[in-house]
Amino acid sequence: MNQKNHPEDAMDFTVREWMMTLIVEIDPDATVKEALSLMRRRYINSLVVKKTETNPEYGIVTTVDVCDKIIAQNRDPSKLKVRDIMTSPLISISQSASIQDCAKLMMALKSRHLPVRDDETGELIGMISATDFLVIAEAMAS
């Protein structure tokens, strides 16, 4: 992650310059219990759900899904599949999008995690999260 010397330039950055390249995927037929364990072990707040024959679109599972669809509804994570709680189809953002456009999209979607796609191939290459915007805001202020 790079930082420019002038805070007013922070909004000139693209998503690619601030995203994390770590994408952790899970099978849609894995149990939610397995997903929770993976998220906890990797210290992450979201998983990308893989495309499969029975799941033709990427999906995402986040800690908000766990709160809203497991805890709040008193459901047993060992009896549910990831596909039961995931959000799909996955909305992503281009690596060349501006940080400001990314923040606006996340706000409109009420999303805290946004996968990043390669401009040429369309493949997922990273993830940007609300936590990353703490660092961006700090760079703007310094």
Stockholm file with secondary structure:
# STOCKHOLM 1.0

chainA/1-142         MNQKNHPEDAMDFTVREWMMTLIVEIDPDATVKEALSLMRRRYINSLVVKKTETNPEYGIVTTVDVCDKIIAQNRDPSKLKVRDIMTSPLISISQSASIQDCAKLMMALKSRHLPVRDDETGELIGMISATDFLVIAEAMAS
#=GR chainA/1-142 SS CCCCSSGGGGGGCBHHHHCBCCCCEECTTSBHHHHHHHHHHHTCSEEEECCCSSCCSCEEEEHHHHIIIIITTTCCTTSCBHHHHCBCSCCCEETTSBHHHHHHHHHHHTCSEEEEECTTTCCEEEEEEHHHHHHHHHHHHC
#=GC SS_cons         CCCCSSGGGGGGCBHHHHCBCCCCEECTTSBHHHHHHHHHHHTCSEEEECCCSSCCSCEEEEHHHHIIIIITTTCCTTSCBHHHHCBCSCCCEETTSBHHHHHHHHHHHTCSEEEEECTTTCCEEEEEEHHHHHHHHHHHHC
//
